[in-house]
Amino acid sequence: MRIRRTALAVTALSIALVATGCSGDGSRSTNGESGKAASAPKAGADAGPNRRPPGEGRPGEAPSRYLSTFALDVDTASYGFARRALTEGRRPDPSTVRPEEFVNQFRQDYAEPSGNGFSVAADGGRLTGSGGEEASDGDVRLLRVGLQTRSASAGTRRDANLTFVVDTSGSMAEPGRLDLVKDALHTLVDQLRPSDSVAIVAYEDDARLVREMTPVARKAELHKAIGSLSAGQSTNLEAGMVLGYQAARRGFREGVTNRVILASDGLANTGATAAAPILRRVSEEAAKGISLLCVGVGSDYGDKLMEQLADSGDGRAVYVSDQEKARNLFTKELPATVELRARDAKAQVGFDPRQVESYRLIGFDDRGLKNEDFRNDAADGGEIGPGHAVTALFAVRLKPDAEGHLADVTVRWTDPDTREAQETGRTVTVADLAPGLWTAGSPRLRVSAAAAFFAENLRDGHPGYQPQTPYVTPSAGPFVSRGLVPGEPRVGLDELAGRVTELASTTEDDDVAELRDLIRRAREA
């Protein structure tokens, strides 16, 4: 199970604890009854025929080869780590580049649902090749599926018991690691409620309890404990996690958010350094009501282990490289960390075989699920918080003269309070996908496309890299390619640089301007 990334999770946490969420326009949906689909309107317009009545047109009706099933994901750490690498003049390791996390970095402006479930939006456009020409081998469209939860309301969150497990090994002495964590912790303590509580565990060669669970009303004691943290020797991550969960269990309170927050560069070299024993412990504690939030720091970063920990711990992983980004998080990631809107959230998209020749899901390489597990509520999904948007992009090659019904989208989740399974969804038509992505698509759609194509350039363009996900031509069976649906035009860095320069001006969004700058750096790296 997982929720995921964007910047220093410690700061992300403070945001979630103190404020409200973001809102926007797009689709709306209502909570479905347990085991049934609810209707959801089309993004940005009257749903009309796209509204799907409960129980009708569900993806399960499509042939299995036309189904794409995956766990929801709101991580952004992959983008944060790539940003740091490119800023330092180098390309990120392609194994750390995950397109869905690049897309998650950017605002989507989907409409929020009225309840605790999801709104469902869908739009898209025809892909064009370099220089603007249309795809030469068939009609290939980009489909964007957007899922949005309701933002948190100020003052409505539960109290929180937070246990910080802080890596104080020698590698954390590098600027931008332990100093950044300590600054964020000091800021967090000043933002928390007096009724919240904090415990602190530090680990290097071994682990030590720096502060037992302490009410924030005694913040002077907490600030003193944070100030005492200093870098030492080796990295015994296992000892830190074991002691951290022990402290969290002693301070456990029913009816509040109980969470362990790991702040580390993810580089374990002492104790049980293999992932399996640590992951088992994290998974066991998550099942008992203590979730995990992973905060990644440092230029030499153990991305794989931190991602696995977040997945196993019903958690989210974030990455941050500088104080400005961490502090900026206070105004943008408010609802993301403490409360939950949905547990084990999954999506399934069923394509119409009369209209679709082939398709691929862009990214989500390690989030794929068996189709039969979509309604298996024991199968892991993603944990989604207030105000979160999840975006899935598909490249879809249409059959000649395709029109009308294109696909059905269904999202299923478990209510965090009642533990009842719920569903909602919508129907997508060929008309929802504009003739030209770059000429007729909305600015936010184009930003999503640019972010995803940038990620694919960073990883697929690397010699020897092969995508993990099979891309599917249903009539012929699965095949693995360099990431392209047959006939799908390649969008290179030169073209992306021009597209995003225009979008930065259109949206006046600092995040889009930063994407423009990173693409320029990638061209030079």
N, C-alpha and C positions, 0 to 999 in steps of 0.2 A: 504494500500500500504506500501511497506517497502523496505528498503535496510538495511544492517546490520553491524556486530560487529567485533572487533579484539583487540583493545587496546585503550588507552586513545584517545577518539575521538578528543580531542583538538589537540593532536599531529598528529592523523590521518589526521586531517584537514590541518595542516601545510604541511604535506607531499604532500597531494593532490594538495596543492596550489603551491608548488615549483618545482615539478619534474615530472619525467616520470614514465612509468609503467614497468611491468615485461612481459617477453615474453617466448615462449617455443614452443615445437612441439606437434603435435596432428592432429586435423582435421582442415579443412578450409571450410568456407562457404561464400556465398555472400548475400547481402541484397535481400530479396524477394520483388516482387512487392506487392503493397497493396492487402491483401486478398489472395495472392498466395504463394505457397511454393517454395523455391529455393533449389538448390541441395547443398549437403555438403559431402565431401569425408570421408572415413574411417580413423580413427586415425592411424597415423604411417605407412600408406601404400597407394598404389593406390586404390581409392575407387572401381573401377571396377563395378561389379553388385550391390554394395551397394549404389551407387550414385542414388538418387531418382529424376527423372525428375520433373520439376515444376508441381504441381497439381495432381501428381500420387501417389498412395500408402499412402494417408494421414491417420492419425490415426482415423479420423471420419468414415472411412470405416470399422473399426473393430466393432464387437458387443459391446454395451455399457458396458457390464460387464467386458470386456477385456481392458477397457480404464482406465488410471491413469492420472488425471489432477490436477495440482498444480501450485501455484504462485512461482516464483523464489525467492531465498533467499541467501544472502551472509553474513549473520550475523556470528559472531564468539564469542559473549559474553559468551555463555554457556560454551565454552571451557575455556575462561579466568577465569571465576568464579570457575569452577571445579579445575583448576590449583591452584588457591589460597587456596581453601579448602583442597586439598590434601597436599599441601606444609605445611599447618598448622596441618596436622596429622588427618584430618577428611574427611569423604566422603561428597560430595555435596548432598543437598536435591534432590531426584530423579526427582521432578517436574521441576527443573531448568536444567536438562540434555536433550539436544536436539541433536541427532546424526548428523544431517546435519551441525550443527555449529561446531562440532568436525572435520568433514571432511573439512569444509571450511577453517580451520586453516592452512592447509598444501598446499604447492605448487603442482600444477597439471601438468604443462608443456604442456597444450593443445596449438595447433597452433592458432594464432590470425587470424580473418577475415581481409579482405582488407578494408571493409567499416565499417559503424557504427552499424551493426547488430551483429550476433553471428556466430561463428564456432560451429559445432556439432560433437562430437567424441563419440565413443562407443566401449567398450571392456569389458572383464570380464574373469571369469574362474570358474571351478567346485570347490565347497566347499568341504573341508575335515573335518573330525572330529578330536577330540583330539588324538594326537599320529600319525596323518597323514593318517588314514584310510579313504576311500571314504565313502560318505553318504550311510547308509544302506538301506534307503527307497527311492529309486529313484535317479534320476540325478538332483541335485539342483545346479544351477549356480548363481554366483553373476554377475549382469549386472551393469556396470558403464556408466552413460550418462553424458558427459561433455559439458558444454556450456561456451564459452569464448568470451569476447569482446576485441576490439582493445585498446591497451594502449594509454595513452595521450602522445602527443609530447611536448617536453620542449618549454615553451614560448607561447603555443597556448591557454591556458585556458582563460576564461572570468575573468574580475574583480569580486571581491566578496564583498558583504555587510554581515557581520557576527555579529549577536547579541548573546552574551554569557549570559546565564541565570545561575548564579552560586549559588548553595546551600551553604549558610553560617550558617546553623543551628548548634546547639550544637553537634550533632553527627558527623559533618564534622571536628571537632577538632581532631579526632583520626588520628594518623600518617598514611599517605598513602591516605588521602582524600583531604582536602582543600590544604594542602601543595603541593601535587602532581598536582592538578589542576592549582595552581598559577605558579608553575615552568613551566608547559606546556604552559600556556598562555604567559608568558614572552618569551619563546622560539618561540612561534608562531608569536608574533608581530615582532620579529627580522627577521623572514623568509618571511613575507608578502611583497607584492609590495607597494610602496608609493600610488598607485592608488586604493588599497583596503581600506575598511573602517571597523571599529570595534565599536560596542556599548557593554556596560556591565551593566547588571542588577544583583543585589544580593537579596536574599530573606531568611528570617528566620521567625519571627512572622508575619512580613509584608514584602513587597517588596520595594526596592528603586532603583532609577536610579543612578548608579555610574558614567556612562559616556555615553552621547548621542553619536550618530553615528559620529565617528571621523576618518578622513583620516589617514592612517598609516604613512604618511609623518610626522605626529605629534606624533611619537612613544613615545617620552619622557612623554607626557601627559597620554598615555595609560599605560606605565609601572608604573607610579605613581598611577593610578587608580587600577591596579592589586595589587600593593603592599599594598593598603589600605584595602583589603578584610580580614576580620577576622570572626571567628566563634561566633555565638550568641546563640539564644534560640531555639524556636520551628521551625517546618518546614511547612510553608504555600506555598506548591508547586503551588497551583492554582494562588495565587497572583503573584508569580514569573513568571509564564507562561503568565498571562494576561498582565503584564507590559512589559515583554520581547517582546511579539508580537506587542504591541503598539509602542515600540521603533523601532522594525523592520519595521513596517508599515510607520512610519514617515520618516525613512531613505530609504525607498524602491526606487530602481532605476530599470528602464526597461533595459533589455539587459545585466544584470549582474546576478550573482548567489546571491539570497537573502536567507539567512538561519539563523534559530535560533539554537543555540547549548546549550543544557541543560547538565550541569555537576552536578551530584547528586548521593547520595546513594539510591535514589528512595523511601525514607521512609517519606511519608507525614502524619502529625499528627495534622495540624491546617488548618482552612478554609474548602473548599470542598475536603475532603480526598477520597471520592468515585471517581472511575475512570471516570464514564460516563460524567460528566460536563467538565472535563479537556480534555477528548478525543474529545468531540464535538468541542471545541474551536480549538484544534490542527488540526482537519480535515477541518474545515472551512478555516483556514488560509492556509493550504496546497493547497486548491482549488484556492486560490488567488495568488499562486506563491511563498509562503514562506515555504520552507521545513524544516524538523527538524532532528537534529542529537543528539542522546542521548549518554552521556558519563557516564558509571557506575563506581563507586569506592566504596571501603569499604568492610569489611568482612561480615557485616550485610547489605545485599543488597536487595532492592525491585525489583527483577528480573521481576516479572510479569508486574508491572506498567510500567517499562522502556520499556519493549518489546511492550506493548500495545501503548504507546506513539509513538514509532518509526513507528509502523504499521499505525497508524492513520495520522501521519504527513508526509507521503511520505518520510520516513526517514530511518535511519540506527542506530542501537544501538551497542555500543562497550563497553568493560569492560577492565580495567587495574588495576594491583595491585602493581606495583613498577615502579620506575623511569627508570630502565634499559629497561624494556619492552616498556615503552613509548618512550624513545629515539631511541630504535631499530626500532620503527615504521617509523622513518624518512627515513630509507633506504629501506623499504619493502612495504609500503602502499601508495605510492605516488599518484596513480590516483584515489583513492577510494572515495573521499569525495565531491568534488565540482561539477565537470561536470557530465553529464548523457550521457549514450549511448542508454538507452532504458527505456521507461516508461511502467508500467502495463505489465511487461513481465511474460509470463506463458508458461508452457510446458505441452505437452500431449503425453503419450506413449501408443500406441495401440498394444497389444500383439496378436499374431496369434493363434487362438483357435485350429488350427491343431497341434501346437507344444507345447502349454503351458497348464499344468495341474493347476497350482496355482502360485500366485506371491504376493509379498508385497513390498511396498515402505518403505525403512528404514528411519524413521524420517519424517519431514515435517508434523507433527501431526496437527499443527494449520495453515497449508498453503494449505490444500486441497480445491479444487474448484469443483463445479458441472461440469460434462462433457459439458453440454450445454452452460456454461459460457466461454468456451475456446475462442470462437469467438464473445463473447459479450464484446465489448470494453469498456462498462461502468462498467464491473466487475473489481475489484481491482486485480492488479498483483504486481510484485516487481519492484522497481527502481534500475537499474543496472548501475554502473559507468564504467569508462575506466579501462581496464586491469583486470576486475573481472572474476573469474572462478566460475561457479555454477556446483556442482556435485550432481547427484541423484543416489543412489544405490538401486537396486532391488534384492531381492532374488527370483529366478524363478525356479520352479520345472517343468522340461520338461516331456513331454509324452514319452513313449518308442519309440526309433528309431527316435527321432526328428532330423530334418535336414532342411537346407535351410532357408527360411524366418522366422525370429523370431518376429520382432516388427518394428514399424515405430515410429520415434521420430519427433515431430514438436515443434518448439518454436515460439511464437507469441508475438509481442511487438508493441508499438506505438513509432514512431520516435519523439524524444524530440523537434525537431524544426518544422517539418511539421505536426505533430500530425496524420500522416497517419499510418494505421495498416500495419505491414509487417510480413512475415513468412519465415522460412527456416527449413530444416529438413534433415533427412537421414534414410535409411533403415538399420536394424541390422539383421544379420544372426546368426544361431547357431554357425557357424565357427568363428565368432568374439569373442566367449567366449572360452578361452583356456581350454583344458582338466583339468588342475590342477591350481587353483588360486595361491597357495603358491609356486608351482614349476615352472610354466610357465608364470605367470602373470608378467607384468612390475613392477619395484620397486614402481612407483607412484600409480599404481593400488593397490598394496599390502598395501601401507601406508594408502590409503583411506579406505580399508577394515578394517585394524587394528584400525583406529580411530573410525569407526562406531561401530565395535564390542566392543571396550572399553566403548563407551557411553552406549551401550545396557547392558553391565555387570553392570555399575554403576546404571542404573535405573531399569532394569527388574529384577535384582537380589535382589532388595529391597522388603522386605515383604509387601504385600498389594498393590504394584504398578501394575496398569493395563494400557497397551498401549491405547492411545486414538483412533488410526486409525484402522478401520476394515481391516483385511488382507483377501484377496479374493481368493476363489476357485470358478471361474465363473460358473462351471457346477452345483454347489450346493448352491450358494448364499454366501453372506458375512458371515464371522465368526470372532470372536475376540479370539485371542490366547495369549500366553505369548510372542508373537513376532516372532514365527517361522512358516515358511511354513512346512507342513507335510514332514518329512524326512530331514529337514534342520539340520545339525549338529550344536551343540552349541560350540562356541569358547570361552573357559574359560580364566581367567586371567593368569594362568600358561602358557598355550600355547601361548597367546598373548605376554607375556614377552619374550619368546624365539624368536618368529617371529620378534618382533620389535627390539630386540638386534641385530639380523642379518641385519635388514634393516638400522639401525643406522650406521652400519659399511659400508654397500653397498652404501648408499646415501651420507654419510658424511655431513648430514644435521643436524644443531643444533636443529631444531624444532623436528625432529624425535628422536634425542637423548633425548630431554626433554620428549617426549611421553613415551619413554622407562622408564625413571625415575618415571613418574607419575603412570604408570602401577605397578611398583614395590611398590610405596607408597600405592596404592589402595589395594594391596595384604596384606599389613600390617595394614591398617586402620580398 
